[in-house]
Every structure is written in structure tokens, then in C-alpha cells.
Amino acid sequence: MPRSLQEIIDHAETLATQVEAAEPDGNGHRDDVAVLRSATLASAHADRALAETVAAARSDGLSWLAIGVVLGVSGEAARKRYGTAVTSR
């Protein structure tokens, strides 16, 4: 089931709170989980920024083909991936 970027970020922040409250198990696993959580949160923020940038580019008249070229995908793939973000802006 697809989730919005905001839902993913909110979930990552909830997990962060749980991880930060956890005690390490002596093998450093808390640190491993914290690094994974940080990477997931950074990825979600980057995904949101990219979606917002694509929406702004479309508002400025950039074609899906041009956006796709920059993203390394077809214009159709870019439209399918970011079209909803553009129309909900």
C-alpha cells in the first residue's frame, strides 16, 4: 500500500523515539539501528525535496521528458512517479 512521504517521515520519527529510548545490547545493535534510522529519515527527506522540486519544475513549464532525462528515467516514468505530487501541490 503506497504511503505519502509525510507518513513515512512521521513513522521514521516515531521509530527514532523508540530507538533512542532503547538500551544497547552490548553488541552495538542500538548504534546499528540508529544509523539505519538516520539513513531512512534522510532518504525520506530527500524524496520529499525531490518531489517538491519536480512539482516546481512542472509549474515552471518543464516537460516530463526533460525531468525524466535529469532523473535518468523516461518522461512517462517521471510522470507516473511524480505526477500525483504535482497535481496535489
Secondary structure, DSSP 8 states (H G I E B T S, - for coil): ----HHHHHHHHHHHHHHHHHS---SSSHHHHHHHHHHHHHHHHHHHHHHHHHHHHHHHTT--HHHHHHHHTS-HHHHHHHHHHHHHT-
